[in-house]
């Protein structure tokens, strides 16, 4: 079962509890985001990971902050002004038609997005399209069990299902690890053609 996160609840996206269980800098260290990378933060919301990604890629890198909700991106733009950030490009996008060129990013980063996607394979093929050959997808998702924080278990996406979706949409070297009691991190590479 999928549901879309409601913009009206956007303040919950930067709560003290969320910062505690989802430490952005530590997650990005685990994921290996590098200086000068070009990253698409897909479903960026209010910029919870956008700003740490901006710092991780540095002045030589770029972060495309993609969201289907303009109101979320208004918060990202306000945060950019507040922090004097120049390497983030906020873009209103569509769910199954990301507003980026073919093979234009090193990494696609998705945090708690996949469990909201109805047509996962269609979506992942579109993510695959924007990745450079050998580019990476990094997915942070809720572990599929009930917990004291986050959506109920039946709204979550099991790592086994996500792995099958990745395999069916042209991703290789799939690695999945539990990050803590709430989240797992999946990463995979785009299969190079040829």
Secondary structure, DSSP 8 states (H G I E B T S, - for coil): ------GGGGGGGG-HHHHHHS-HHHHHHHHT--TT-EEEEET-TTTTTHHHHHHHHTTT-EEEEEES-HHHHHHHHHHHHHHT--SEEEEE-BTTB-SS-TT-EEEEEEES-GGG-SSHHHHHHHHHHHEEEEEEEEEEEE-SS--SSSS-GGGS--HHHHHHHHHHTTEEEEEEEE-SSSEEEEEEEE----
